[in-house]
Amino acid sequence: MTSGPPEAARLLPWTGTDGKPCYLIGDGTGFLSRIADDTELAQLDLASELLDQATRILIARAWTAGEIHLLALQLTESLREVKRIAESRGGRLPPPEDDAGVHRPSEPHPLRRP
């Protein structure tokens, strides 16, 4: 019996009840993977709409402190979700290759804090 490469854990676009990250191990074609894909798409659509709303509010220059506070809260949550999606998708990319086409061992991302 031969086994293929181990499957990478996918960071899901939601957290558990205690705020800890949720992961899925699989081939990316199952029911839960499709729900995660749909959730990511909805989160990215919402982020796009929120950016449009923020642009309109800031251009109008007629906002209250409460509106700006709410906007900041919504943008913060949306950015957190988009960051999680980026980390999840980045974690599923194949390892980088050097100039000779050889896979290099995993290296820390230059912009990610240890």
A tleap script that builds the chain and sets N, CA, C and O, in Angstrom:
source leaprc.protein.ff14SB
mol = sequence {
  NMET THR SER GLY PRO PRO GLU ALA ALA ARG
  LEU LEU PRO TRP THR GLY THR ASP GLY LYS
  PRO CYS TYR LEU ILE GLY ASP GLY THR GLY
  PHE LEU SER ARG ILE ALA ASP ASP THR GLU
  LEU ALA GLN LEU ASP LEU ALA SER GLU LEU
  LEU ASP GLN ALA THR ARG ILE LEU ILE ALA
  ARG ALA TRP THR ALA GLY GLU ILE HIE LEU
  LEU ALA LEU GLN LEU THR GLU SER LEU ARG
  GLU VAL LYS ARG ILE ALA GLU SER ARG GLY
  GLY ARG LEU PRO PRO PRO GLU ASP ASP ALA
  GLY VAL HIE ARG PRO SER GLU PRO HIE PRO
  LEU ARG ARG CPRO
}
set mol.1.N position { 0.847 -1.190 0.000 }
set mol.1.CA position { 0.000 0.000 0.000 }
set mol.1.C position { 0.884 1.243 0.000 }
set mol.1.O position { 1.754 1.393 0.858 }
set mol.2.N position { 0.661 2.122 -0.954 }
set mol.2.CA position { 1.437 3.359 -1.017 }
set mol.2.C position { 0.556 4.507 -0.569 }
set mol.2.O position { -0.645 4.540 -0.833 }
set mol.3.N position { 1.167 5.414 0.094 }
set mol.3.CA position { 0.405 6.584 0.514 }
set mol.3.C position { 0.969 7.801 -0.187 }
set mol.3.O position { 2.177 7.914 -0.396 }
set mol.4.N position { 0.077 8.710 -0.547 }
set mol.4.CA position { 0.493 9.935 -1.207 }
set mol.4.C position { 1.023 10.915 -0.184 }
set mol.4.O position { 1.145 10.600 0.999 }
set mol.5.N position { 1.334 12.105 -0.656 }
set mol.5.CA position { 1.823 13.122 0.265 }
set mol.5.C position { 0.737 13.464 1.283 }
set mol.5.O position { -0.454 13.399 0.980 }
set mol.6.N position { 1.159 13.824 2.477 }
set mol.6.CA position { 0.143 14.182 3.473 }
set mol.6.C position { -0.631 15.417 3.024 }
set mol.6.O position { -0.073 16.329 2.415 }
set mol.7.N position { -1.908 15.428 3.331 }
set mol.7.CA position { -2.745 16.551 2.959 }
set mol.7.C position { -2.528 17.694 3.947 }
set mol.7.O position { -2.450 17.487 5.159 }
set mol.8.N position { -2.435 18.879 3.409 }
set mol.8.CA position { -2.244 20.049 4.260 }
set mol.8.C position { -3.571 20.422 4.914 }
set mol.8.O position { -4.638 20.235 4.330 }
set mol.9.N position { -3.492 20.938 6.099 }
set mol.9.CA position { -4.690 21.404 6.791 }
set mol.9.C position { -5.082 22.766 6.232 }
set mol.9.O position { -4.246 23.657 6.085 }
set mol.10.N position { -6.355 22.909 5.926 }
set mol.10.CA position { -6.871 24.177 5.407 }
set mol.10.C position { -7.407 25.007 6.570 }
set mol.10.O position { -8.219 24.528 7.363 }
set mol.11.N position { -6.956 26.228 6.663 }
set mol.11.CA position { -7.501 27.163 7.633 }
set mol.11.C position { -8.873 27.586 7.129 }
set mol.11.O position { -9.002 28.133 6.033 }
set mol.12.N position { -9.891 27.329 7.932 }
set mol.12.CA position { -11.259 27.650 7.516 }
set mol.12.C position { -11.568 29.125 7.759 }
set mol.12.O position { -10.936 29.760 8.604 }
set mol.13.N position { -12.537 29.674 7.022 }
set mol.13.CA position { -12.825 31.112 7.130 }
set mol.13.C position { -13.699 31.487 8.322 }
set mol.13.O position { -14.399 32.499 8.281 }
set mol.14.N position { -13.666 30.701 9.361 }
set mol.14.CA position { -14.382 31.012 10.594 }
set mol.14.C position { -13.580 30.470 11.760 }
set mol.14.O position { -12.661 29.671 11.580 }
set mol.15.N position { -13.930 30.905 12.943 }
set mol.15.CA position { -13.243 30.416 14.139 }
set mol.15.C position { -14.219 29.595 14.966 }
set mol.15.O position { -15.430 29.622 14.747 }
set mol.16.N position { -13.658 28.862 15.925 }
set mol.16.CA position { -14.482 28.098 16.841 }
set mol.16.C position { -15.136 29.019 17.861 }
set mol.16.O position { -14.896 30.227 17.874 }
set mol.17.N position { -15.960 28.433 18.706 }
set mol.17.CA position { -16.684 29.235 19.692 }
set mol.17.C position { -15.744 29.953 20.650 }
set mol.17.O position { -16.102 30.994 21.202 }
set mol.18.N position { -14.562 29.419 20.853 }
set mol.18.CA position { -13.594 30.055 21.745 }
set mol.18.C position { -12.648 30.994 21.001 }
set mol.18.O position { -11.679 31.482 21.582 }
set mol.19.N position { -12.920 31.252 19.717 }
set mol.19.CA position { -12.103 32.167 18.931 }
set mol.19.C position { -10.855 31.552 18.326 }
set mol.19.O position { -10.086 32.237 17.651 }
set mol.20.N position { -10.650 30.255 18.565 }
set mol.20.CA position { -9.475 29.589 17.999 }
set mol.20.C position { -9.733 29.207 16.544 }
set mol.20.O position { -10.878 28.978 16.152 }
set mol.21.N position { -8.662 29.138 15.740 }
set mol.21.CA position { -8.838 28.806 14.334 }
set mol.21.C position { -9.370 27.381 14.146 }
set mol.21.O position { -9.114 26.495 14.961 }
set mol.22.N position { -10.104 27.186 13.071 }
set mol.22.CA position { -10.614 25.871 12.693 }
set mol.22.C position { -9.871 25.418 11.438 }
set mol.22.O position { -9.591 26.221 10.548 }
set mol.23.N position { -9.559 24.136 11.376 }
set mol.23.CA position { -8.836 23.574 10.236 }
set mol.23.C position { -9.602 22.385 9.669 }
set mol.23.O position { -10.369 21.727 10.372 }
set mol.24.N position { -9.381 22.125 8.394 }
set mol.24.CA position { -9.974 20.991 7.711 }
set mol.24.C position { -8.874 20.252 6.962 }
set mol.24.O position { -8.063 20.860 6.263 }
set mol.25.N position { -8.857 18.939 7.116 }
set mol.25.CA position { -7.925 18.116 6.360 }
set mol.25.C position { -8.743 17.342 5.337 }
set mol.25.O position { -9.704 16.656 5.685 }
set mol.26.N position { -8.363 17.455 4.100 }
set mol.26.CA position { -9.075 16.776 3.033 }
set mol.26.C position { -8.492 17.169 1.696 }
set mol.26.O position { -7.488 17.877 1.612 }
set mol.27.N position { -9.152 16.689 0.644 }
set mol.27.CA position { -8.636 16.952 -0.697 }
set mol.27.C position { -9.214 18.226 -1.315 }
set mol.27.O position { -8.891 18.567 -2.453 }
set mol.28.N position { -10.065 18.925 -0.567 }
set mol.28.CA position { -10.610 20.190 -1.056 }
set mol.28.C position { -11.848 20.046 -1.906 }
set mol.28.O position { -12.294 21.025 -2.504 }
set mol.29.N position { -12.427 18.839 -1.981 }
set mol.29.CA position { -13.594 18.631 -2.827 }
set mol.29.C position { -14.841 18.249 -2.042 }
set mol.29.O position { -15.908 18.073 -2.630 }
set mol.30.N position { -14.727 18.119 -0.743 }
set mol.30.CA position { -15.850 17.668 0.073 }
set mol.30.C position { -16.854 18.762 0.385 }
set mol.30.O position { -16.680 19.926 0.026 }
set mol.31.N position { -17.912 18.344 1.067 }
set mol.31.CA position { -19.002 19.243 1.432 }
set mol.31.C position { -18.519 20.428 2.255 }
set mol.31.O position { -18.863 21.572 1.954 }
set mol.32.N position { -17.731 20.171 3.280 }
set mol.32.CA position { -17.249 21.252 4.140 }
set mol.32.C position { -16.320 22.197 3.373 }
set mol.32.O position { -16.317 23.403 3.624 }
set mol.33.N position { -15.542 21.660 2.450 }
set mol.33.CA position { -14.683 22.520 1.617 }
set mol.33.C position { -15.527 23.458 0.767 }
set mol.33.O position { -15.181 24.629 0.603 }
set mol.34.N position { -16.632 22.951 0.225 }
set mol.34.CA position { -17.509 23.801 -0.592 }
set mol.34.C position { -18.170 24.882 0.266 }
set mol.34.O position { -18.329 26.018 -0.181 }
set mol.35.N position { -18.556 24.534 1.495 }
set mol.35.CA position { -19.124 25.545 2.398 }
set mol.35.C position { -18.070 26.610 2.702 }
set mol.35.O position { -18.376 27.802 2.717 }
set mol.36.N position { -16.830 26.179 2.943 }
set mol.36.CA position { -15.743 27.133 3.210 }
set mol.36.C position { -15.509 28.036 2.001 }
set mol.36.O position { -15.312 29.242 2.155 }
set mol.37.N position { -15.530 27.454 0.792 }
set mol.37.CA position { -15.360 28.262 -0.424 }
set mol.37.C position { -16.464 29.298 -0.549 }
set mol.37.O position { -16.198 30.461 -0.853 }
set mol.38.N position { -17.717 28.873 -0.312 }
set mol.38.CA position { -18.854 29.797 -0.399 }
set mol.38.C position { -18.751 30.894 0.661 }
set mol.38.O position { -19.064 32.054 0.393 }
set mol.39.N position { -18.312 30.522 1.865 }
set mol.39.CA position { -18.163 31.501 2.944 }
set mol.39.C position { -17.088 32.518 2.596 }
set mol.39.O position { -17.275 33.717 2.802 }
set mol.40.N position { -15.955 32.043 2.065 }
set mol.40.CA position { -14.893 32.963 1.651 }
set mol.40.C position { -15.401 33.929 0.592 }
set mol.40.O position { -15.124 35.127 0.656 }
set mol.41.N position { -16.139 33.414 -0.376 }
set mol.41.CA position { -16.674 34.270 -1.443 }
set mol.41.C position { -17.601 35.332 -0.864 }
set mol.41.O position { -17.527 36.497 -1.254 }
set mol.42.N position { -18.470 34.943 0.056 }
set mol.42.CA position { -19.385 35.901 0.690 }
set mol.42.C position { -18.605 36.941 1.489 }
set mol.42.O position { -18.941 38.125 1.456 }
set mol.43.N position { -17.565 36.509 2.208 }
set mol.43.CA position { -16.754 37.450 2.991 }
set mol.43.C position { -16.029 38.432 2.084 }
set mol.43.O position { -15.941 39.618 2.403 }
set mol.44.N position { -15.508 37.958 0.961 }
set mol.44.CA position { -14.814 38.853 0.031 }
set mol.44.C position { -15.791 39.817 -0.639 }
set mol.44.O position { -15.460 40.983 -0.852 }
set mol.45.N position { -16.987 39.339 -0.970 }
set mol.45.CA position { -18.010 40.234 -1.535 }
set mol.45.C position { -18.392 41.325 -0.537 }
set mol.45.O position { -18.519 42.495 -0.896 }
set mol.46.N position { -18.572 40.923 0.718 }
set mol.46.CA position { -18.922 41.895 1.760 }
set mol.46.C position { -17.797 42.911 1.951 }
set mol.46.O position { -18.064 44.097 2.141 }
set mol.47.N position { -16.554 42.464 1.902 }
set mol.47.CA position { -15.413 43.377 2.032 }
set mol.47.C position { -15.415 44.396 0.897 }
set mol.47.O position { -15.136 45.575 1.116 }
set mol.48.N position { -15.729 43.943 -0.310 }
set mol.48.CA position { -15.781 44.852 -1.455 }
set mol.48.C position { -16.885 45.889 -1.280 }
set mol.48.O position { -16.680 47.073 -1.547 }
set mol.49.N position { -18.052 45.444 -0.834 }
set mol.49.CA position { -19.159 46.377 -0.594 }
set mol.49.C position { -18.807 47.367 0.514 }
set mol.49.O position { -19.138 48.550 0.425 }
set mol.50.N position { -18.143 46.885 1.546 }
set mol.50.CA position { -17.759 47.753 2.661 }
set mol.50.C position { -16.752 48.809 2.213 }
set mol.50.O position { -16.816 49.959 2.648 }
set mol.51.N position { -15.827 48.416 1.347 }
set mol.51.CA position { -14.875 49.401 0.807 }
set mol.51.C position { -15.594 50.484 0.012 }
set mol.51.O position { -15.268 51.665 0.124 }
set mol.52.N position { -16.577 50.076 -0.794 }
set mol.52.CA position { -17.354 51.056 -1.558 }
set mol.52.C position { -18.093 52.007 -0.613 }
set mol.52.O position { -18.118 53.218 -0.832 }
set mol.53.N position { -18.687 51.447 0.429 }
set mol.53.CA position { -19.412 52.261 1.403 }
set mol.53.C position { -18.462 53.230 2.109 }
set mol.53.O position { -18.785 54.406 2.278 }
set mol.54.N position { -17.293 52.737 2.518 }
set mol.54.CA position { -16.319 53.594 3.200 }
set mol.54.C position { -15.874 54.731 2.288 }
set mol.54.O position { -15.724 55.869 2.732 }
set mol.55.N position { -15.667 54.423 1.032 }
set mol.55.CA position { -15.253 55.451 0.076 }
set mol.55.C position { -16.320 56.527 -0.044 }
set mol.55.O position { -16.010 57.718 -0.018 }
set mol.56.N position { -17.588 56.109 -0.178 }
set mol.56.CA position { -18.677 57.089 -0.282 }
set mol.56.C position { -18.760 57.967 0.970 }
set mol.56.O position { -18.906 59.186 0.872 }
set mol.57.N position { -18.667 57.343 2.136 }
set mol.57.CA position { -18.763 58.092 3.397 }
set mol.57.C position { -17.619 59.093 3.516 }
set mol.57.O position { -17.838 60.247 3.885 }
set mol.58.N position { -16.412 58.658 3.207 }
set mol.58.CA position { -15.250 59.537 3.359 }
set mol.58.C position { -15.240 60.659 2.330 }
set mol.58.O position { -14.820 61.775 2.634 }
set mol.59.N position { -15.700 60.372 1.112 }
set mol.59.CA position { -15.755 61.414 0.083 }
set mol.59.C position { -16.795 62.470 0.454 }
set mol.59.O position { -16.576 63.660 0.226 }
set mol.60.N position { -17.915 62.047 1.019 }
set mol.60.CA position { -18.995 62.972 1.372 }
set mol.60.C position { -18.580 63.953 2.466 }
set mol.60.O position { -19.107 65.063 2.542 }
set mol.61.N position { -17.644 63.545 3.305 }
set mol.61.CA position { -17.162 64.393 4.406 }
set mol.61.C position { -18.306 64.921 5.280 }
set mol.61.O position { -18.253 66.035 5.800 }
set mol.62.N position { -19.329 64.095 5.421 }
set mol.62.CA position { -20.473 64.488 6.260 }
set mol.62.C position { -20.861 63.281 7.100 }
set mol.62.O position { -21.875 62.632 6.843 }
set mol.63.N position { -20.055 62.991 8.094 }
set mol.63.CA position { -20.294 61.822 8.928 }
set mol.63.C position { -20.286 62.221 10.388 }
set mol.63.O position { -19.738 63.251 10.780 }
set mol.64.N position { -20.911 61.369 11.174 }
set mol.64.CA position { -20.878 61.603 12.621 }
set mol.64.C position { -19.775 60.729 13.217 }
set mol.64.O position { -19.263 59.818 12.567 }
set mol.65.N position { -19.430 61.022 14.445 }
set mol.65.CA position { -18.415 60.203 15.124 }
set mol.65.C position { -18.897 58.760 15.238 }
set mol.65.O position { -18.106 57.826 15.111 }
set mol.66.N position { -20.191 58.580 15.477 }
set mol.66.CA position { -20.746 57.224 15.575 }
set mol.66.C position { -20.639 56.463 14.268 }
set mol.66.O position { -20.355 55.266 14.269 }
set mol.67.N position { -20.864 57.146 13.147 }
set mol.67.CA position { -20.755 56.500 11.832 }
set mol.67.C position { -19.313 56.068 11.552 }
set mol.67.O position { -19.066 54.972 11.050 }
set mol.68.N position { -18.382 56.937 11.883 }
set mol.68.CA position { -16.967 56.595 11.664 }
set mol.68.C position { -16.560 55.442 12.574 }
set mol.68.O position { -15.816 54.555 12.156 }
set mol.69.N position { -17.037 55.450 13.802 }
set mol.69.CA position { -16.721 54.361 14.732 }
set mol.69.C position { -17.276 53.034 14.202 }
set mol.69.O position { -16.562 52.031 14.198 }
set mol.70.N position { -18.526 53.012 13.759 }
set mol.70.CA position { -19.127 51.806 13.206 }
set mol.70.C position { -18.371 51.348 11.967 }
set mol.70.O position { -18.111 50.156 11.797 }
set mol.71.N position { -18.019 52.288 11.106 }
set mol.71.CA position { -17.262 51.958 9.898 }
set mol.71.C position { -15.921 51.323 10.263 }
set mol.71.O position { -15.513 50.337 9.650 }
set mol.72.N position { -15.243 51.882 11.250 }
set mol.72.CA position { -13.955 51.323 11.675 }
set mol.72.C position { -14.125 49.906 12.214 }
set mol.72.O position { -13.301 49.034 11.935 }
set mol.73.N position { -15.184 49.671 12.981 }
set mol.73.CA position { -15.437 48.317 13.498 }
set mol.73.C position { -15.695 47.333 12.358 }
set mol.73.O position { -15.157 46.226 12.351 }
set mol.74.N position { -16.526 47.745 11.390 }
set mol.74.CA position { -16.841 46.869 10.261 }
set mol.74.C position { -15.610 46.605 9.394 }
set mol.74.O position { -15.384 45.476 8.957 }
set mol.75.N position { -14.823 47.644 9.149 }
set mol.75.CA position { -13.609 47.465 8.350 }
set mol.75.C position { -12.609 46.554 9.063 }
set mol.75.O position { -11.938 45.745 8.422 }
set mol.76.N position { -12.511 46.684 10.375 }
set mol.76.CA position { -11.590 45.846 11.150 }
set mol.76.C position { -11.984 44.378 11.048 }
set mol.76.O position { -11.135 43.519 10.809 }
set mol.77.N position { -13.259 44.092 11.226 }
set mol.77.CA position { -13.726 42.706 11.137 }
set mol.77.C position { -13.539 42.155 9.724 }
set mol.77.O position { -13.124 41.010 9.546 }
set mol.78.N position { -13.846 42.972 8.732 }
set mol.78.CA position { -13.694 42.537 7.352 }
set mol.78.C position { -12.222 42.272 7.015 }
set mol.78.O position { -11.899 41.288 6.349 }
set mol.79.N position { -11.351 43.142 7.472 }
set mol.79.CA position { -9.920 42.945 7.233 }
set mol.79.C position { -9.431 41.658 7.914 }
set mol.79.O position { -8.604 40.937 7.358 }
set mol.80.N position { -9.937 41.379 9.100 }
set mol.80.CA position { -9.576 40.153 9.808 }
set mol.80.C position { -9.988 38.924 8.980 }
set mol.80.O position { -9.231 37.959 8.880 }
set mol.81.N position { -11.182 38.967 8.393 }
set mol.81.CA position { -11.670 37.857 7.584 }
set mol.81.C position { -10.851 37.697 6.303 }
set mol.81.O position { -10.495 36.581 5.926 }
set mol.82.N position { -10.555 38.805 5.642 }
set mol.82.CA position { -9.779 38.755 4.404 }
set mol.82.C position { -8.358 38.256 4.686 }
set mol.82.O position { -7.788 37.515 3.886 }
set mol.83.N position { -7.798 38.657 5.808 }
set mol.83.CA position { -6.462 38.183 6.210 }
set mol.83.C position { -6.486 36.664 6.417 }
set mol.83.O position { -5.570 35.966 5.985 }
set mol.84.N position { -7.532 36.155 7.076 }
set mol.84.CA position { -7.646 34.715 7.301 }
set mol.84.C position { -7.756 33.969 5.965 }
set mol.84.O position { -7.164 32.903 5.795 }
set mol.85.N position { -8.517 34.535 5.018 }
set mol.85.CA position { -8.648 33.922 3.699 }
set mol.85.C position { -7.289 33.895 2.996 }
set mol.85.O position { -6.915 32.882 2.405 }
set mol.86.N position { -6.558 34.996 3.059 }
set mol.86.CA position { -5.237 35.058 2.427 }
set mol.86.C position { -4.279 34.037 3.049 }
set mol.86.O position { -3.535 33.366 2.332 }
set mol.87.N position { -4.297 33.920 4.373 }
set mol.87.CA position { -3.436 32.941 5.044 }
set mol.87.C position { -3.826 31.525 4.638 }
set mol.87.O position { -2.957 30.684 4.408 }
set mol.88.N position { -5.119 31.256 4.550 }
set mol.88.CA position { -5.595 29.933 4.172 }
set mol.88.C position { -5.153 29.583 2.752 }
set mol.88.O position { -4.634 28.496 2.501 }
set mol.89.N position { -5.364 30.506 1.847 }
set mol.89.CA position { -5.003 30.239 0.451 }
set mol.89.C position { -3.488 30.166 0.270 }
set mol.89.O position { -2.988 29.353 -0.508 }
set mol.90.N position { -2.770 31.013 0.986 }
set mol.90.CA position { -1.306 30.952 0.919 }
set mol.90.C position { -0.773 29.641 1.464 }
set mol.90.O position { 0.215 29.110 0.956 }
set mol.91.N position { -1.415 29.121 2.487 }
set mol.91.CA position { -0.999 27.850 3.066 }
set mol.91.C position { -1.237 26.661 2.152 }
set mol.91.O position { -0.661 25.592 2.353 }
set mol.92.N position { -2.085 26.845 1.147 }
set mol.92.CA position { -2.383 25.754 0.211 }
set mol.92.C position { -1.598 25.857 -1.088 }
set mol.92.O position { -1.753 25.020 -1.977 }
set mol.93.N position { -0.749 26.886 -1.203 }
set mol.93.CA position { 0.090 27.012 -2.397 }
set mol.93.C position { 1.193 25.969 -2.359 }
set mol.93.O position { 1.640 25.577 -1.281 }
set mol.94.N position { 1.637 25.517 -3.524 }
set mol.94.CA position { 2.757 24.575 -3.522 }
set mol.94.C position { 4.022 25.261 -3.034 }
set mol.94.O position { 4.148 26.481 -3.129 }
set mol.95.N position { 4.958 24.477 -2.511 }
set mol.95.CA position { 6.210 25.085 -2.045 }
set mol.95.C position { 6.914 25.791 -3.198 }
set mol.95.O position { 6.812 25.356 -4.345 }
set mol.96.N position { 7.634 26.884 -2.903 }
set mol.96.CA position { 8.343 27.599 -3.971 }
set mol.96.C position { 9.471 26.747 -4.539 }
set mol.96.O position { 10.006 25.862 -3.870 }
set mol.97.N position { 9.811 27.033 -5.769 }
set mol.97.CA position { 10.917 26.334 -6.424 }
set mol.97.C position { 12.072 27.306 -6.600 }
set mol.97.O position { 11.870 28.510 -6.755 }
set mol.98.N position { 13.309 26.756 -6.573 }
set mol.98.CA position { 14.453 27.624 -6.849 }
set mol.98.C position { 14.624 27.729 -8.358 }
set mol.98.O position { 13.801 27.207 -9.111 }
set mol.99.N position { 15.677 28.395 -8.808 }
set mol.99.CA position { 15.878 28.628 -10.239 }
set mol.99.C position { 16.045 27.332 -11.019 }
set mol.99.O position { 15.776 27.299 -12.220 }
set mol.100.N position { 16.484 26.263 -10.357 }
set mol.100.CA position { 16.683 24.984 -11.034 }
set mol.100.C position { 15.412 24.132 -11.011 }
set mol.100.O position { 15.421 22.997 -11.488 }
set mol.101.N position { 14.325 24.667 -10.461 }
set mol.101.CA position { 13.083 23.926 -10.419 }
set mol.101.C position { 12.991 22.955 -9.254 }
set mol.101.O position { 12.146 22.060 -9.259 }
set mol.102.N position { 13.851 23.122 -8.257 }
set mol.102.CA position { 13.863 22.226 -7.107 }
set mol.102.C position { 13.083 22.881 -5.975 }
set mol.102.O position { 13.256 24.064 -5.681 }
set mol.103.N position { 12.222 22.086 -5.349 }
set mol.103.CA position { 11.456 22.623 -4.215 }
set mol.103.C position { 12.375 22.916 -3.054 }
set mol.103.O position { 13.206 22.088 -2.681 }
set mol.104.N position { 12.223 24.102 -2.483 }
set mol.104.CA position { 12.992 24.482 -1.301 }
set mol.104.C position { 12.199 24.121 -0.059 }
set mol.104.O position { 10.969 24.086 -0.089 }
set mol.105.N position { 12.899 23.856 1.028 }
set mol.105.CA position { 12.157 23.629 2.268 }
set mol.105.C position { 11.386 24.886 2.647 }
set mol.105.O position { 11.728 25.996 2.240 }
set mol.106.N position { 10.356 24.685 3.422 }
set mol.106.CA position { 9.545 25.827 3.839 }
set mol.106.C position { 10.410 26.854 4.550 }
set mol.106.O position { 11.218 26.527 5.418 }
set mol.107.N position { 10.219 28.079 4.164 }
set mol.107.CA position { 10.939 29.189 4.783 }
set mol.107.C position { 9.897 30.147 5.356 }
set mol.107.O position { 8.800 30.263 4.808 }
set mol.108.N position { 10.222 30.825 6.436 }
set mol.108.CA position { 9.271 31.796 6.955 }
set mol.108.C position { 9.018 32.892 5.937 }
set mol.108.O position { 9.924 33.309 5.215 }
set mol.109.N position { 7.806 33.344 5.888 }
set mol.109.CA position { 7.440 34.424 4.979 }
set mol.109.C position { 8.165 35.684 5.445 }
set mol.109.O position { 8.170 35.977 6.641 }
set mol.110.N position { 8.784 36.444 4.520 }
set mol.110.CA position { 9.561 37.611 4.914 }
set mol.110.C position { 8.723 38.705 5.576 }
set mol.110.O position { 9.269 39.526 6.314 }
set mol.111.N position { 7.419 38.735 5.333 }
set mol.111.CA position { 6.591 39.768 5.918 }
set mol.111.C position { 5.835 39.291 7.141 }
set mol.111.O position { 5.192 40.092 7.819 }
set mol.112.N position { 5.898 38.010 7.437 }
set mol.112.CA position { 5.161 37.461 8.572 }
set mol.112.C position { 6.029 37.493 9.808 }
set mol.112.O position { 7.192 37.090 9.776 }
set mol.113.N position { 5.464 37.971 10.891 }
set mol.113.CA position { 6.201 37.998 12.148 }
set mol.113.C position { 6.292 36.594 12.726 }
set mol.113.O position { 5.340 35.821 12.623 }
set mol.114.N position { 7.445 36.249 13.343 }
set mol.114.CA position { 7.570 34.904 13.938 }
set mol.114.C position { 6.629 34.714 15.108 }
set mol.114.O position { 6.610 33.645 15.717 }
savepdb mol mol.pdb
quit
